[in-house]
């Protein structure tokens, strides 16, 4: 049977012995995932097989056969599908550091209420302006990095 389409990403494709695959999306979450282990006679001329590992008995003529590690900070919705949670210092991030950024009072209070007492990541900063008036600012700690795929997440106003 010829198969020319369909989206079977992150699940087992419905291939059977003798099928000819000419297109479709069969991407998997983790690199080198073996798919269709029981299918011995399969010909692939096209399709997206990102992170798939072909069986030795298959005839592979074409298609996209790349291997790519996905990170949970790029695709947080995929964690429930089995994507491992990416560490804050994962290898594709560079120049990583924690910085304080100004936030509004509402965001400060929301962050403060969601934190545990032993890991505070918000603060109130009091400054005295040129007229001698004390002004308070609300800040939260953020993890800032340069990312090989996404660029930098550096906020506009970093203190």
N, C-alpha and C positions, 0 to 999 in steps of 0.2 A: 504494500500500500504506500502511496506517496503522501507525504505530509508537507504542506506548504505554509503553514502558519500556526497561530495559536500562541498564547502566553502561558508557559508552564514554569515561570521563574519561581524559585524557592520550593519547588515540589518535583516529584518524580514524573518525568514525561511518560506518555502512554505508548512508547515504542514497542514494537513486536518484531520478532525475527522476520527478515525480508523487507522491512520498511526502507524507503528512500526518503530522507529528510532534505527538503529543499529550502526551508525557511522556518521562521518562528523564533521565539525567545525561550531559552531553556536555562537561563542564568541561575547559578546557585549562590548561596550566601557565603560559603567558605571556600577558599582556594583548594583546587585538586579534589573536588567532590566527585566520587564515582556515582554515575547514574546508570540505571538500567543494567545492573550487574548480570542479570539472567539472559540478556539479549546478546546473542553471539554474531548474528548476520545482520549488519546494519550498514547502510551507505549514507554518508552525509555530504551533501554538495553545498549547503548554505544554512544559515541560521546563526543565532547568537548563543554561544556556549561558554559564556564568561564563567570562570571558576569550575568548569566541568573537566573531568579527566576521561578521555575516551578509552574504551576497552580495547585491548590489543587486537582483537579479531575484527574490529570495525574497519570499514573503508572510509577514510576521511579525505575528501577532495577539496572542500572549502569550508567556509564559515568563520566566525570570530571565535578564537580559542584562547583568549587572554586569561591571565590569572591576576586578580586584584583583591587586595585586602581592604575591606570596608571598615570604617571606624564608627563607633556608636555616636560620637559627637556630630558626625555628618548625617547619620541615619538613626536617630534615637528610636524611631518606631519599629526598627528591625530587631531590637533587643528581644522583644517578645517572641520573635521567630527563631532566636538562637544565636544572634550576633553577640560575641563577647563584648563586655563593657570595656571601652578604651580607657587606658590609664591617662591621667592628666598630663603625664610626660611621655606620651606615645612618640614613636620614632619620627613621624612626619612633622612634628611640631618642633620649632626652634625658637630660641630667644624667649623661653617661657619665664614668666615672673608674676608674682602677685602684686597688684597695685590697688590703691584706693581711688574710687571714682565718686563724684558728686551725684546724688540721686535726690528725688523729691521726697518730701516727708512721708507721703503715702507709701511709696516703695520701701523706704527705710523701715516703717512700722510693720509692713507685711513681711519683710525679711527678718526683722527682729523676732516676730511672733513665730516664725517657722524654724528658728535655730535652737540648738541645745545650748545650755549655759556654758558648757566647757569648750565650745567652738564658736565664739562670736565672730561675725564677719561684717558687722555694721558698727558705726561709731558716729558720735556727734562731735563736730569740730567747732570750737568757738574762736572767732577772730575779732580783732578790734580794727575798725576801719579808720580812715584818715580823720574823721570827726570825733574819734574816741567812743563810737558806739559799738557795743558788742553785738556781733552777728553770728548766728549759728548756721552751720551747714551740715547736711546729712550725707554720710558716705557709706559705701559698702565695698568690700574687698572682692576683686575679680581676678581671675586667672587670665592673663593676657599672653598671647603667643603669636608667632608667625607660623603659618601653615603652608606646606608645600602645595596643597590642593586648593585651599580656600583663601589664601592671603592672610592678612592679619585681622584679628578681632579687636584691635585696640580701640577703645572708646574715644570719642572726640575730645572730651574734657577729662584728662587724667591728672590727678594731683599726686 
